[in-house]
Amino acid sequence: MTKIRITKEFSFEAAHALHGYDGPCRSIHGHSYKLSVTVSGVPVEESGSPKKGMVMDFGDLKRMIKKNVIDSVDHALILSKDYPVEDIQRMNEGFENVVWVDYQPTSENLLVDFSQKIMAFLPAGITLFSLRLRETANSYAEWFATDNP
């Protein structure tokens, strides 16, 4: 059986701030993120299957990623729970959609979070191969399954 990789790309808008960081990204700022999700599997060979010849229906992959990843961060302010309590209260009062995470919300850490969420809902026989999160036109982070056994 021949394994094939397929990739679906997604876009979302989000803001973040890096608490304790020593550069300008310590302030709240936003990005137009681009997420590429690559999965791997063997194309369906079952005669009569409506998915014959597909590793996975791109529409199914799109719905899964949108529901389990994109919808939770799109147009959100993503912040670490490490902020002092008074800052957390102020942020919750000042912004409608604040997502509090247990990590510094860098592109690298967002990819780790996304990889765990995605692997939890992929159908049998489909594996997550890689993720790429583009933060700006010329900066991105990548996650590969082979680097994370």
Secondary structure, DSSP 8 states (H G I E B T S, - for coil): ---EEEEEEEEEEEEE--TT-SSGGGS-EEEEEEEEEEEEE-----TT-TTTT-SS-HHHHHHHHIIIIIHHHTTEEEEETTS-HHHHHHHHHH-S-EEEESS---HHHHHHHHHHHHHHH--TT-EEEEEEEEEETTEEEEEEGGG--
